[in-house]
Amino acid sequence: MPRVLLLHTNREYAETLADAVTESDTDFEPLVVSRQPLLDRLKTLLTADIDLIQADELMVNGMLAAGASLVRQIPLVVSIRGWADYTNAHNQYGSLRERSIELRSKATLQRTKSTLFISEITEQAFKKRYNVCDATIVGRPIDIEAYADGTQRGRNTFDVLTVTNLRYKEKYKGVVMTLQAMEPLFEEYPSLRFRIAGSGPYLEKLKKFLQTYNYSNRISLLGFVDAIADEYASADLFVYVSFLDSYATVILEAQAAGLPVIGSDAVGIPETVGNGGMLCDPTVEGIQAALEHVISDDDLRYDLERRAQQKIATHNAESAAAHIDVWERVLTN
């Protein structure tokens, strides 16, 4: 029985992948190591009974995994969850830090037998800076049951929800455009409400924007929400507009909650939405048209809910199968 060490920074990714692999018809046995002290990670890498290592980042866990792979002659695969940190896409690093990231990443990739990407756009953006071998799109599993088990709350409003990360300007811009798109809809639909979950430096800027917004009394800024499943469960529609994401897992969460989903046709969002929702032009006019269409058409909302449920029902199994295919190929070559 081949044992795969999932040396992951993102614990949910590792644990849900391990669960999906265990539930599949395979002999692979996953071992999760996530968020453990450095010495504990090193000990596991050097002593555990494993046949393959998978790391989900290149700079720390990736370097540790590459070293263990070399010492123990165990094959290594890496999963790339985004490109921004590796390419300094936001100019958040100085030249020395950027060069350090590039050198460490390239060192890990030299030891890598196969490179996994969670989306096509991630692969395309990453390859502009780095050479990779045996690239495969695998998506990533999520904890479907967690998002499907939120607590419903009775209300007499029609609640639109977005969940975002207000650390980034490109996501803040998407929220503002959605607010602009909804302004005429608030006039047309008195029961309409908009809830925004997420925190970060741009939260204060968003609060200032709402000070002059005509319908600020119908907006709820939730900040960071720990029990986010309850927010999904009590919403009527999920909208996500962003100009950054490699793979918008919040869309998968909304689909797992059975919500109708609208996503902007930009970056990695179309890949995440798939056939489980509706895409809109990433403009104020495009967002408004999509929102009004879904809000006003009960049949369309029910169809989007059904499509979301159908898509998410097989999502984890398909992602696990894609990972397993790569593991089998690496171990047999």
VMD Tcl script that draws the C-alpha trace (Angstrom):
set ca {
  {0.00 0.00 0.00}
  {1.80 3.21 -1.16}
  {1.93 5.91 1.52}
  {1.84 9.57 0.47}
  {2.99 12.26 2.88}
  {0.89 15.40 2.39}
  {3.22 18.10 3.67}
  {0.78 20.96 3.34}
  {0.60 24.51 4.63}
  {-3.13 24.54 3.87}
  {-4.56 22.07 6.36}
  {-8.07 21.94 4.90}
  {-6.66 21.04 1.49}
  {-4.57 18.23 2.99}
  {-7.27 16.81 5.23}
  {-10.09 16.90 2.68}
  {-7.79 15.39 0.05}
  {-6.81 12.64 2.50}
  {-10.47 11.92 3.25}
  {-11.39 11.81 -0.44}
  {-8.48 9.51 -1.25}
  {-9.39 7.19 1.64}
  {-12.99 7.01 0.39}
  {-11.90 6.23 -3.17}
  {-11.15 2.84 -4.69}
  {-7.38 3.04 -4.31}
  {-4.56 1.49 -2.33}
  {-2.94 4.83 -1.52}
  {-2.69 5.74 2.13}
  {-2.30 9.49 2.83}
  {-0.45 10.85 5.84}
  {-1.18 14.50 6.68}
  {1.49 16.77 8.15}
  {0.27 20.36 8.38}
  {1.17 23.33 10.55}
  {3.56 21.34 12.73}
  {6.80 22.71 14.23}
  {9.76 22.65 11.88}
  {11.66 19.93 13.75}
  {8.57 17.70 13.80}
  {8.19 18.11 10.05}
  {11.83 17.24 9.51}
  {11.60 14.17 11.72}
  {8.56 12.90 9.83}
  {10.18 13.54 6.46}
  {13.33 11.67 7.44}
  {11.86 8.75 9.37}
  {8.27 8.07 8.27}
  {7.47 5.01 6.20}
  {6.45 6.82 2.99}
  {6.72 6.25 -0.75}
  {5.98 9.74 -2.06}
  {5.89 13.33 -0.78}
  {3.45 16.04 -1.85}
  {4.04 19.64 -0.76}
  {1.65 22.51 -1.42}
  {4.22 25.32 -1.45}
  {7.79 25.65 -2.65}
  {9.65 27.98 -0.32}
  {9.60 26.30 3.12}
  {7.82 22.95 3.06}
  {8.94 22.59 -0.53}
  {12.60 23.03 0.38}
  {12.26 20.61 3.32}
  {10.54 18.07 1.07}
  {13.12 18.48 -1.67}
  {15.93 17.84 0.82}
  {14.22 14.75 2.21}
  {13.47 13.56 -1.31}
  {17.17 13.81 -2.19}
  {18.43 12.16 1.00}
  {15.92 9.30 0.98}
  {15.47 9.01 -2.79}
  {11.70 9.41 -2.43}
  {9.87 11.12 -5.33}
  {8.37 14.56 -4.77}
  {5.34 16.23 -6.32}
  {4.25 19.80 -5.60}
  {0.85 21.43 -5.75}
  {0.77 25.11 -6.78}
  {-2.25 26.90 -5.27}
  {-1.54 30.35 -6.70}
  {1.10 32.39 -8.47}
  {1.15 35.78 -6.71}
  {3.79 35.01 -4.05}
  {6.03 33.21 -6.53}
  {5.93 36.02 -9.11}
  {5.62 39.07 -6.82}
  {2.40 39.88 -8.65}
  {1.40 42.58 -6.17}
  {4.89 44.09 -5.86}
  {4.66 43.27 -2.16}
  {8.31 42.19 -1.91}
  {11.57 44.03 -2.37}
  {14.08 42.84 -4.96}
  {16.13 40.76 -2.49}
  {13.06 38.94 -1.12}
  {11.75 38.38 -4.62}
  {15.08 36.89 -5.71}
  {15.18 34.64 -2.64}
  {11.68 33.33 -3.37}
  {12.62 32.66 -6.97}
  {15.81 30.79 -6.09}
  {14.15 28.62 -3.42}
  {11.23 27.83 -5.70}
  {13.51 26.83 -8.56}
  {15.56 24.63 -6.23}
  {12.42 22.77 -5.14}
  {11.18 22.43 -8.72}
  {14.48 20.86 -9.78}
  {13.76 17.94 -7.44}
  {10.06 17.72 -8.40}
  {8.81 14.80 -10.50}
  {5.39 16.28 -11.23}
  {3.76 19.69 -10.75}
  {0.08 19.96 -9.86}
  {-1.97 23.11 -10.40}
  {-5.39 23.89 -8.99}
  {-6.44 25.77 -12.14}
  {-5.39 26.41 -15.71}
  {-4.84 30.11 -15.12}
  {-2.51 29.27 -12.22}
  {-0.48 27.05 -14.52}
  {-0.33 29.72 -17.23}
  {0.73 32.50 -14.86}
  {3.25 30.32 -13.01}
  {4.90 29.08 -16.22}
  {5.70 32.64 -17.24}
  {8.35 32.66 -14.50}
  {9.22 28.99 -13.89}
  {9.92 25.81 -15.81}
  {7.87 22.84 -14.61}
  {7.71 19.16 -15.43}
  {4.67 16.96 -15.97}
  {2.05 19.64 -15.28}
  {-1.48 18.50 -14.35}
  {-4.65 20.39 -13.36}
  {-6.11 18.74 -10.24}
  {-8.38 21.30 -8.54}
  {-8.61 20.85 -4.79}
  {-11.17 19.22 -2.50}
  {-13.12 21.11 0.16}
  {-14.99 20.06 3.28}
  {-18.40 19.80 1.60}
  {-20.28 18.63 4.67}
  {-19.09 21.61 6.72}
  {-20.63 24.10 4.32}
  {-23.78 22.08 3.77}
  {-24.57 21.95 7.50}
  {-25.09 25.62 8.28}
  {-27.91 26.76 10.53}
  {-30.88 28.22 8.64}
  {-32.37 31.40 10.05}
  {-35.86 32.69 9.28}
  {-36.07 36.10 7.62}
  {-38.29 38.14 5.35}
  {-35.51 39.53 3.19}
  {-33.72 38.42 0.02}
  {-30.09 38.18 1.07}
  {-27.20 38.37 -1.37}
  {-23.89 37.23 0.13}
  {-20.27 37.62 -0.85}
  {-17.27 36.21 1.02}
  {-13.94 37.76 0.18}
  {-10.51 38.76 1.44}
  {-10.20 42.50 1.86}
  {-6.45 42.26 2.07}
  {-6.31 42.75 -1.68}
  {-7.20 45.76 -3.80}
  {-8.41 43.54 -6.65}
  {-11.01 41.95 -4.36}
  {-12.04 45.25 -2.80}
  {-12.62 46.56 -6.33}
  {-14.98 43.63 -6.98}
  {-17.03 44.40 -3.87}
  {-17.34 48.08 -4.80}
  {-18.44 47.20 -8.33}
  {-21.06 44.83 -6.90}
  {-22.35 47.60 -4.63}
  {-22.57 49.95 -7.60}
  {-24.42 47.30 -9.58}
  {-26.89 46.72 -6.75}
  {-27.80 50.37 -6.20}
  {-30.67 50.47 -8.74}
  {-31.79 47.01 -7.58}
  {-32.25 48.22 -4.01}
  {-34.78 50.72 -5.35}
  {-36.62 48.03 -7.32}
  {-36.58 45.30 -4.64}
  {-37.34 46.61 -1.12}
  {-36.52 43.26 0.54}
  {-33.04 43.08 -1.01}
  {-30.07 42.99 1.35}
  {-26.33 42.53 0.79}
  {-23.98 40.87 3.29}
  {-20.21 41.16 2.91}
  {-18.04 38.74 4.88}
  {-14.33 39.33 4.98}
  {-11.64 41.36 6.67}
  {-8.37 43.04 5.83}
  {-6.86 46.48 5.30}
  {-9.49 47.46 2.74}
  {-12.34 46.96 5.21}
  {-11.88 50.49 6.55}
  {-11.89 51.87 3.03}
  {-15.08 49.98 2.34}
  {-16.67 51.50 5.44}
  {-15.79 54.97 4.15}
  {-17.26 54.14 0.76}
  {-20.54 53.16 2.41}
  {-20.76 56.48 4.24}
  {-21.94 58.08 1.00}
  {-23.76 55.02 -0.38}
  {-27.51 55.58 -0.79}
  {-28.52 52.19 0.63}
  {-25.90 51.65 3.32}
  {-28.68 50.71 5.79}
  {-29.26 47.56 3.71}
  {-25.62 46.51 3.74}
  {-24.10 44.33 6.47}
  {-20.31 44.35 6.85}
  {-19.66 41.16 8.75}
  {-15.87 41.30 8.93}
  {-14.16 37.98 9.52}
  {-16.76 35.28 10.19}
  {-15.72 32.05 11.89}
  {-19.12 30.28 11.47}
  {-19.24 31.07 7.76}
  {-21.41 28.02 7.00}
  {-24.30 29.76 8.77}
  {-23.91 32.78 6.49}
  {-24.11 30.58 3.42}
  {-27.11 28.71 4.82}
  {-29.07 31.89 5.50}
  {-28.38 33.54 2.11}
  {-30.50 33.40 -1.04}
  {-27.79 34.13 -3.60}
  {-24.00 34.17 -3.70}
  {-22.10 36.66 -5.84}
  {-18.35 36.85 -6.21}
  {-16.55 39.51 -8.23}
  {-12.76 39.58 -8.12}
  {-9.79 40.29 -10.37}
  {-7.24 38.20 -8.51}
  {-8.20 34.60 -7.72}
  {-6.37 31.61 -9.08}
  {-9.13 29.35 -7.74}
  {-11.97 30.87 -5.72}
  {-12.69 28.28 -3.03}
  {-15.47 30.48 -1.61}
  {-17.42 29.64 -4.76}
  {-17.02 25.94 -4.01}
  {-18.20 26.61 -0.46}
  {-21.31 28.41 -1.74}
  {-22.01 25.56 -4.15}
  {-21.62 23.07 -1.30}
  {-24.24 25.07 0.59}
  {-26.58 24.70 -2.40}
  {-26.66 28.40 -3.26}
  {-27.22 29.85 -6.71}
  {-23.88 31.37 -7.70}
  {-22.90 34.34 -9.85}
  {-19.20 34.78 -10.56}
  {-17.34 37.37 -12.59}
  {-15.79 36.21 -15.85}
  {-12.23 37.01 -14.77}
  {-9.01 35.22 -13.72}
  {-9.68 31.76 -12.23}
  {-13.34 32.31 -11.35}
  {-14.85 30.71 -14.49}
  {-12.90 27.51 -13.78}
  {-14.23 27.39 -10.24}
  {-17.83 28.13 -11.20}
  {-17.78 25.49 -13.92}
  {-21.28 24.34 -14.79}
  {-22.49 25.04 -11.26}
  {-23.41 28.68 -11.64}
  {-23.65 31.75 -13.86}
  {-20.86 33.99 -15.13}
  {-21.26 37.72 -15.64}
  {-19.20 40.34 -17.42}
  {-16.83 41.91 -14.85}
  {-18.43 45.34 -15.28}
  {-21.02 47.20 -13.23}
  {-23.54 46.72 -16.04}
  {-22.75 43.01 -16.40}
  {-23.03 42.37 -12.66}
  {-26.32 44.28 -12.44}
  {-27.85 42.36 -15.35}
  {-26.90 38.98 -13.86}
  {-28.16 39.89 -10.39}
  {-31.47 41.17 -11.67}
  {-31.93 38.10 -13.83}
  {-31.40 35.71 -10.90}
  {-33.31 37.78 -8.33}
  {-36.37 38.11 -10.56}
  {-36.51 34.56 -11.93}
  {-37.43 31.85 -9.41}
  {-36.99 29.06 -11.96}
  {-33.48 30.24 -12.80}
  {-32.51 30.30 -9.12}
  {-33.77 26.78 -8.62}
  {-31.88 25.63 -11.71}
  {-28.67 27.25 -10.46}
  {-29.14 25.59 -7.06}
  {-29.60 22.21 -8.75}
  {-26.51 22.72 -10.91}
  {-24.44 23.73 -7.89}
  {-25.48 20.60 -6.02}
  {-24.77 18.34 -9.00}
  {-21.33 19.84 -9.55}
  {-20.22 19.67 -5.94}
  {-21.50 16.13 -5.47}
  {-18.61 14.74 -7.55}
  {-16.04 17.48 -6.97}
  {-13.95 15.85 -4.24}
  {-13.91 12.45 -5.89}
  {-12.79 13.96 -9.21}
  {-10.05 15.99 -7.55}
  {-8.82 12.99 -5.56}
  {-8.76 10.88 -8.73}
  {-6.65 13.52 -10.48}
  {-4.14 13.52 -7.62}
  {-4.04 9.71 -7.54}
  {-3.41 9.53 -11.30}
  {-0.32 11.70 -10.85}
  {0.93 9.70 -7.86}
  {0.57 6.44 -9.78}
  {2.39 7.88 -12.80}
  {5.27 9.15 -10.68}
  {5.67 5.89 -8.76}
  {5.58 3.68 -11.84}
  {7.98 5.74 -13.99}
}
mol new
graphics top color blue
foreach p $ca { graphics top sphere $p radius 0.5 }
foreach p [lrange $ca 0 end-1] q [lrange $ca 1 end] { graphics top cylinder $p $q radius 0.2 }
display resetview
